[in-house]
Amino acid sequence: MGFNDSLAMASSYYAATANPWTESPPLVGDVDADLVVVGGGCTGLSAALHAAEAGLSVILLEGGRVGWGASGRNGGQMIPGLRKGAAELVAKLGAERALALLHLAFEARDLVTGLIGRHDIACDLKTTGHLQGAAKSRDMGWMAAEVECLSTTIGYPHVTLLSAAEARDQVATPYHGGILDRAGGHMHPLNYTLGLAAAARAAGVRIHEVSPALALTRGHHVQVATARGRVRARHVILAGDALLEGLFGRVNRRIMPVANYLAATAPLTDPSAMIPHDVAVSDSRFVVNYYRLSADGRLIFGGGERYTPDPPRDMAAFVRGHMEAVFPQIRGIAIDHAWGGLVSVTRTRLPHVGRQGEVLWAHGYSGLGVILSTLAGKLLVEEILGSSERFERFAGLEPPPFPGGVALRGPLHVLGMLWFALRDRL
């Protein structure tokens, strides 16, 4: 797990409120399967589940514990779509291609809620909407254009442009307005991930935890080696996101692992005074603040930027400054949980989905992986089964590698983040 180990998952609100999970033994010995999946987060578990339901034999290797990567540490915000907005995608790709891509991305929301219902996953699901708040007055210009593009060109009927007063009705902090997406929402991401794992296990997937993939060999079959065993399979899906750690160069060169930090307050006296309609909220800053209420009335808040690989000495204090800047009315409230995690971003901020021979991958969701990862896992299996059209919509968007490869992507990313952070402050 590497650097992720130092980011206090065991201290997270999610770990403290996780549903029961029977841990799986490490891989020992040599085994065969139709498909080996590397990574026990939502991408890998969705792929494993859909493959098993299609009749494939599946082995899933997780380097640590199921759900303890980005899938179980994130803000839990269900935000339909992609990190790039509709208006920008239309300008870059053309209306027809952008429409097809976004309509596929929007499927992620219904796929996830459908899986939650079908497998009876208890994960505090709230389909109450998502608000993107305008942090600056000039943001209202592009937000109006975005709502118009989504509504008219894309045919997405769930978004509304809000005035400052209407945004204040949604959240007790002064935004200049915003975009409300009524199809958004939020959930407990670790419990959703564990629910996917339970469904995959029930479908016949053999899950092995504490089994990091150490080497990938390609030949007549693909082989994935761990410290104590080896899987030989017809296909391999790489779903480790920021934690693949050099397993496949084409993947690693195109993502940048970025650390992010969250905190959960003590239960609020009056949660509805903060977020009256229980929407998930993020803002328009490049370095995004994002927050929501938990099922037991806490504020779960993520935000701020850090430019060195080592975590802050006091994660709670680090997040507190950003949280109290948004909500000064709760200054000094107790923080019961604080933790961090790694998210992977691409240069285009669009997912990296692809295939090279019998090796497939999906990652680089750039902060929108809560529901998009589940869809990506399904698309990988569609490709394996011979239905490529939907897979190709994303595969055709392969982002360029970071300049200088893995060695220089960190320093160059730091320079870029410093520039955008300065723009936020100005």
N, C-alpha and C positions, 0 to 999 in steps of 0.2 A: 504493500500500500504506500510505502515511502512517506513523502511529506504529508499526505492526508492523515497519517497516524497522529500528527501533532495538533490536529485541529478539533479535538475535544468532542468527538461524536458521542462518547459515553455520557457527556454532560449536557447533551442537547435535550430540549423539550420532547423531541420525537422519541428518543431512546427511553426517556422516563415514562412515556405514555404508549409504548409499543404494544401491539397485540402479541400474544404468545406465538413463538416460533420454535419448532424443533430443529436444532442445528443439524446439518448434514456432514457426514465424515469426509475427510480429505480423500483425494484419489490415490489409490494404491494399486500398482500393477498396470498392465497393458489391456486396453479395452477398445472395442470397435463400435462405431455408430454411423448413422447416415449423416449426422450433423453434430459438430462440436461448437458450442457457443462459449466465448471468452468474455465474462463479465456478468455479474448477477444484479444489474440494475434494470431499469424498465425497458431499455432497448433489448438487452439480452433475454430477459424473462418473457417479454412479448414475443420475440422471435421463437424462443423455445416452446412456448405455449402453442402458438399458431402452427409451428412445424409438427409438434406432437399430435395436434388435432387433425392434421392432414395425413397422419400415418407414418411419419418419419421417426426413427429412433434418435433420441437426442441426449447428449451429455452436456451439462453446463458446468463450467469451471469458474469459481469465484475466488479471487485472491485473498479476500478477507472474509467478511460476513455479508450475507445477502442484504442488499439495501443500504450498506454503510458507505457507499460512494455518493455521488451527487444526487442520485435518485431519492435517497432517504434523508438528505440534509438540507434540501432547498427550501425556498419560501412557501412552497405549496400553492403557488398562484397558477390557476388555469387560465392562460391567456391564448385565445384562438389566433391562429395565423403564424407569421414569421417575424423575425427581428426587423427585417426590412419592411417598410410600409407598402401598401398597395400602390400609391401614386408613384413611388420610386421604382417599384418593380415594373409597372406599366411603361414608364419612361425608358427603362433599360432593356426590357424583354419584349415589349409590345403587348397590346391588350389581350390578344388571344392566348399567348403563352403564360402571361401573368395570371389570367383568369383560371386557366387549367391548374396552375401550380397552387394558387391560393385555395381554390375549391378543394383540392386534395388535402392541403394543410388543415383546412377547417374541419375535415372529417375526424381529426384527432380527438376533438371534444366529445363527439358522439360515440366514438370507439371506446374511449376511456369510461364514460358514464355507463355505456352498455356492459362493459366488462365488470364494472363495480356491481351493477344490478344482477348480471347473470351468475356471478360467483359469490354474491352476498358479501362483498368486501366492506368491512366496517372501517371507514377512513374519514369520518366527519365531512362528507361531501356537502358542499354548499354551492348551488348553481344560482348565486345571487348577483353575478355580474363582476366586471372588472372596470375600474376607472383609471385612466391615464391622466394625471393632473398636469396642467400647464404651469411649469415653474417660472416661465417668463412670459410677459405679455405678447411678445412677438411669436411665441409658439402657437398662438391662436390662428395665425394665417395658414401655416401648413396643416394644422389640425382640421380646419374647415375644408381644405383641399382633400385631405385624407378621407374624411367622412363622405364627401361628395363622390370621390373615386370608388370607395367601397360600396356605397349605396347604388350608384348609377352604373359604373363600368363593370364592377365585379358582381353586382347583384347580391350583396351581403346585407340583409335587412336589419341587423341587430345593433347597429351603432347609432349614437346620437351625440351631437355636439352640445356641450353644456356651457352656459355662461358661468361667470365667477360665482354668482349667487346660487345657481343650480349645483355647481360643484361643492359649494359649502354645505348644501343640504345632504351631500353624500359623505363628507368627511370634515372633521373639525380642524381644518388648517386652511389658510388663505391661498388657494390656487387662482390663477387668472381665468380658469375655465377648464375644459378637458374633454376627453372622449369617453363615453360610457358604452361598453360592450356588454349587452345584456346576456350574451351567451357565455361569458366568462364565469369565474368562480374561484373556489379554493378547496383544499382538502389537506389531510394529514399525509404527507408524501411517503413516509416510512411505512405506515400501515397499508397504504395502497400497494407499495412495492412488495411487502410481505404477502399481501393477498394475491398478487400476481404469481409469486413464487409458489404459494400453496396450490393455486389452480394449475400451474405447470407441473408440479409434482404429482397432483392427482391425475393429470393427463398422461403420465408415464415418463416425464423428464427425470433423468438421474442428475441430481444436483450434488456437486462436491464443493464445499467451502474450504477455506484455508488451503487453496490449491492454485497459487499463482502460476500463470503460464510463463514459462521461461524461454521457450524456443518454439519457433514455427518452421516446419520443414515441408516443402512442396515437392511433389513427385506424382506418381500414379495416384496416390492418395495424399491428403494433407495429414500431417502429424503435429500434435501439440504436446509438448513435454512439460511436466511439472517436476517437482523435486523427487516425487516418489512414484510417478506413473507416467503413462503416455496414452493419448487418445489418437486412434487412426480413424479418419472419417472421409466421406466424399466431399464435404463442404465444411468450411469454418466461417463463423461470423465473429468478427472482432467488435465487441460492444463495451470495451473498457473505458471509452472516452478519455479523460485526462490522465488515466492511470495505466495506460498500455505500456509505457516505459520502454519504448524502443523495439517492440515486438515486430513491427512492420513499418518500414521507413516511409512508404507513400502516405501512410496515415499520420504518423507522428510529425512530419514536416508541415502539415497543413492545419494544425491546431496549436493554440496557445493556452496552457493551463493557467488559470487566474484564481487566486484565493479570494473568498468572499466570507463575510462574517455576519452572524445573526444573533439576536437576543430575544428572549421571551420574558416579559415582565411578570410580576406577581398578578393574580387576578385583579382586574380593574373593578372599582366600586360600581361604575356605571358604564359598561362597554358601549352601549348604544349612544352615549353622548359623544363618543369618539368617531364611530363609524355607524351611523344610524341604521343603514340598510344592509350591513354586513358584507359589503363588497370587498373584493381584493383591490388594493391600490398600488400603483407605481407612479413615478413622475417622469417628466420629459428631460431630465438631466442626462448627460452622456454617462456619468457615473450615477447609476439609478438608485434612488431610495425606493424601497418596496415594503409593504406591510399589510397586515390583515389581523383579524381577531381569531383566536383559537376557540375551540368548542367550549372551553371552560372560562372564556372571557379575558384572556391575556392578550396583550399586543405583541405579535411576533414581527420584529422589525429587522430588515437588512439594509445596509447602506454604507457609503463611504468607500474610499479607495486606499490601497496600500501598495507601495511600489517595490518592496523587498520581499524575498521568498519566506522570510521568517515571520511567524504570526505575531500579533501584538502581545505584549506581556500580559495584558489584562483585556481580554476580548469584550467583556461586559462594558468596561469603561470606554473602549474604542467605539462600540456601537452607540453607547449612551449619548455621546456628543451629537451624533447625527439625528438620533431619535428625538432628543429634546429640542433640537433646532426646528423640527417639524411640529412637535407637540410640546411647546413650553409649559402648557398647563399640567403636564405630569412630571415636571422636573423633580428629581429626587426619588421617584418611585423605585421600589425594589426590583432588581432583575434576578430572576430565579435560575435562568439557564442562559448560557452563551456558548456558541460553537462556530466552527467554520467548515469550509469545504472547497473543493476545487471544481470549477466549471471550465469547459473548454470553449474558446471562441475561435472563429476563422477570420481571415482577412476580409471576407465579404459579409460576414455575420449571417451567412446562410449555411445550412447544415452540409456536412461532407458525407455524402452517401455514394457508395460505389462498389465496384467489383473488379478484381483482377484474377482471371481464371476461376479457381474454386474458392478464393478468398473474398469475402464480402464484409462490408463495414458500414456503420452509421454513427455519427457523433458530430460534435461541433455545433450544438444547438444554440450556443451564444446567449444563454439565459432563458430560452423558451422551451426547455426540454421536459417540463413537468408532464405535458400531454403529448408533445410532438415525438418524444422518444418511443412511446408505445406504438404510434403509427409507423415510425421508421422500422421497428422490429417486424411488424407485419409485412411491410413492403419488401424487406429482404427475403422473407419466406416466399412471397409471391414470385420474386425473381428466380429463386431456386426451383420453384415448381413450374417455371416456364412461362409465366405471365409477366412480361417485362414493361408494359406500357406505363403503368403508374410509377414503378421504380425509376424508369428513365427520366421522368419529370424532374426528380431530384438529382439523379446521377449526372444529368447534363449540366449541372451547376457547380461542378467541382471547383473549389476555391484554389487560388494559386498558393504555392508554398510560401512560408515566411522567409524573407530574405536572409541569407546566411545559414539557413537550415536550423536544426534544433539548437545549435550552440549559440546563435546570435538572436534567436527570436525573442528571448527574455529581455535583454537590454534594449532592443528596438521597441518592444511593446511598452516598456517603462517610459521611454521618451514620448511615445504617442499618447499614453495615458496622462502624463504630466501636462501635455499641451491641451488635451480636451478638458482636464480638470481645471486648468487655468481659464479656459473659455467659460466653463460653468460658473466660476467665481466672478468673472467679469460681467 
